[in-house]
Amino acid sequence: MSARERDRRRWLRRAVTVPAYFTAAFLLAPSTLLVGLPLAAAFDFARSNRWATSRALVFLSVYFLCEAFGIIAAAALWTGHTIGGRWTPAQYQRRNFRLQCLWASTLHHTLQATFSLTTEVRGTEVVRRGPYILFPRHVSTGDTILPAAIISDPFGVVLRYVLKRELLWDPCLDIVGHRLRNVFVARNSDRSAEEIAHVAELADDLGTDEGVLIYPEGTRFSESKRRRAIDRLEAQGERRLASMASAMKNVLPPRLGGPLALIRRNRGADVVFLAHRGFEGIKALSDLFDGSMIGRAIQVELWRVPSGEIPQDIADLRVWLYEQWQRVDRWVAGHIEEHPCDERSEVAVG
């Protein structure tokens, strides 16, 4: 696709998403809070469901307001930089990064407050300085804002993201995400080699306050996806990896294309793993209405592998990544046994 075609699609998409989100923020959100919230409270009181509907409506209203004010702030930054000429390109990028952190941390803290969540994070000392490649577990829409909230916002580490292209329908991610060094990939693309090459470029020129984030699983966990991934490995003749994947009960086996391309592109970067539990069963915003999120304990642990301990040989590197992901799986299994989530969770403890 040409640059002109990409720009045309981008502005056509924004012509839909920006008005839609402004409508949700400034028309639907106020009416929801003024009219819908009392009705939701009465419904919740009658059902004794811990105010689940009311909590969800409050969070969704804040979400759309964050989107609207994020778009306004992004427009102000563009005006100040492009028309006013106030900042250098580096300063402009830094201000967009801080806007991204504010957006993510606001949503993270709102989620905690409205659903009475507690969050415990261990190992933050390993992410205070780069360069590193960050591999988070992915099980929910809610865990996508976690790295920005617990790493970028408090420590100022600029993460370059590998994200699915569908997220471009979120206007804040679309606008600010294109100003920073991110790659939006098409999953299951027939041009996977080209996509992987773009991903690998994110590992170039990483500074001590930078990192690259990619979700090795490629998509949110479910048991059906786990079984399909194992079947695919077996069909490809990857018997050893299929056997290792079969031992993982709570995570998907990592996809090798993007993660290995990043590691091989920057041999000097360490690798950080981010394991968490507590977001299981929450795949979409609509799942917040059933009350299963209320009162959960979110637990997070980070660990870092120095670049010198990462295998150089590609065959050994593949096995090494699977071994590390087995460690993520064991961590999740152990913490779910200690603090079981709701019965809707698709996690199967090994």
LINTAPE-V433900 format. One record per residue. N is the residue number from 0. D_FIRST is the distance of its C-alpha to the first C-alpha in Angstrom with 2 decimals. Layout:
N	D_FIRST
N	D_FIRST
This chain:
0	0.00
1	3.81
2	6.69
3	8.26
4	6.28
5	6.68
6	10.15
7	10.93
8	10.48
9	12.40
10	15.16
11	15.49
12	15.95
13	18.45
14	20.21
15	21.14
16	21.85
17	23.78
18	26.31
19	26.69
20	27.56
21	29.84
22	31.59
23	32.12
24	33.37
25	35.69
26	36.82
27	36.61
28	37.46
29	40.68
30	41.83
31	41.14
32	43.27
33	46.00
34	46.31
35	44.40
36	45.68
37	49.38
38	48.75
39	46.78
40	49.64
41	52.18
42	50.19
43	49.89
44	53.60
45	54.57
46	52.54
47	53.37
48	49.83
49	49.82
50	48.06
51	44.80
52	43.51
53	44.56
54	42.91
55	39.59
56	39.73
57	40.50
58	37.63
59	35.08
60	36.46
61	36.13
62	32.55
63	31.51
64	33.61
65	31.95
66	28.55
67	29.90
68	31.67
69	28.74
70	26.56
71	29.51
72	29.99
73	26.35
74	26.67
75	29.95
76	28.52
77	25.78
78	28.54
79	30.87
80	28.43
81	26.60
82	29.51
83	32.48
84	31.44
85	33.42
86	31.60
87	30.04
88	26.45
89	28.16
90	30.43
91	27.63
92	25.84
93	29.23
94	29.91
95	26.65
96	27.58
97	31.03
98	29.67
99	27.66
100	30.92
101	32.95
102	30.71
103	30.77
104	34.46
105	35.48
106	33.95
107	35.46
108	38.90
109	38.80
110	38.07
111	40.99
112	43.33
113	42.71
114	42.94
115	45.62
116	43.64
117	44.86
118	42.59
119	43.89
120	41.77
121	43.10
122	41.92
123	40.31
124	41.95
125	39.38
126	36.38
127	37.89
128	36.56
129	33.49
130	31.71
131	30.93
132	28.38
133	29.17
134	29.11
135	30.18
136	31.29
137	29.35
138	31.36
139	30.82
140	28.91
141	31.79
142	31.32
143	27.88
144	29.67
145	32.35
146	31.01
147	30.49
148	33.92
149	35.94
150	34.28
151	32.24
152	34.52
153	37.87
154	37.05
155	34.30
156	32.02
157	28.41
158	26.32
159	22.66
160	21.28
161	19.09
162	18.58
163	17.18
164	14.36
165	16.96
166	18.90
167	16.65
168	18.85
169	21.60
170	21.36
171	23.23
172	21.02
173	17.94
174	19.50
175	21.54
176	19.31
177	16.60
178	19.49
179	20.67
180	19.34
181	17.84
182	15.02
183	13.97
184	13.31
185	12.75
186	16.14
187	16.80
188	13.25
189	13.30
190	11.36
191	14.19
192	14.93
193	11.72
194	12.41
195	16.02
196	15.43
197	13.89
198	16.87
199	19.31
200	18.55
201	20.08
202	23.39
203	23.59
204	26.35
205	27.70
206	30.81
207	33.94
208	32.77
209	29.33
210	27.96
211	24.93
212	24.98
213	23.52
214	25.02
215	25.99
216	26.64
217	23.06
218	24.48
219	27.81
220	30.87
221	32.67
222	35.16
223	33.29
224	30.14
225	32.48
226	34.03
227	30.79
228	29.63
229	33.00
230	32.86
231	29.47
232	30.97
233	33.99
234	32.02
235	30.25
236	33.71
237	33.41
238	36.98
239	37.80
240	34.77
241	35.39
242	38.98
243	38.05
244	35.61
245	38.41
246	40.54
247	38.08
248	39.06
249	37.45
250	33.99
251	31.18
252	30.99
253	28.42
254	25.15
255	25.21
256	21.68
257	20.77
258	24.43
259	25.59
260	22.69
261	23.69
262	27.35
263	27.01
264	24.86
265	27.61
266	30.96
267	32.85
268	31.50
269	33.67
270	32.49
271	33.62
272	33.95
273	34.23
274	36.26
275	37.29
276	39.03
277	39.78
278	36.47
279	36.88
280	36.53
281	34.56
282	31.10
283	30.47
284	32.12
285	34.20
286	35.93
287	37.65
288	39.98
289	41.98
290	43.62
291	42.84
292	41.25
293	44.41
294	46.38
295	44.21
296	44.56
297	41.22
298	41.74
299	39.41
300	40.00
301	38.12
302	38.90
303	37.63
304	37.60
305	38.04
306	35.70
307	38.76
308	39.39
309	35.97
310	36.05
311	34.43
312	34.37
313	31.32
314	33.61
315	35.80
316	32.89
317	31.66
318	35.19
319	35.68
320	32.76
321	34.19
322	37.62
323	36.47
324	34.79
325	38.10
326	39.73
327	37.47
328	38.51
329	42.18
330	41.97
331	40.54
332	43.18
333	45.97
334	45.06
335	44.57
336	48.02
337	49.45
338	47.77
339	46.76
340	44.11
341	44.38
342	44.87
343	41.46
344	39.75
345	37.80
346	38.88
347	41.32
348	43.60
349	44.33
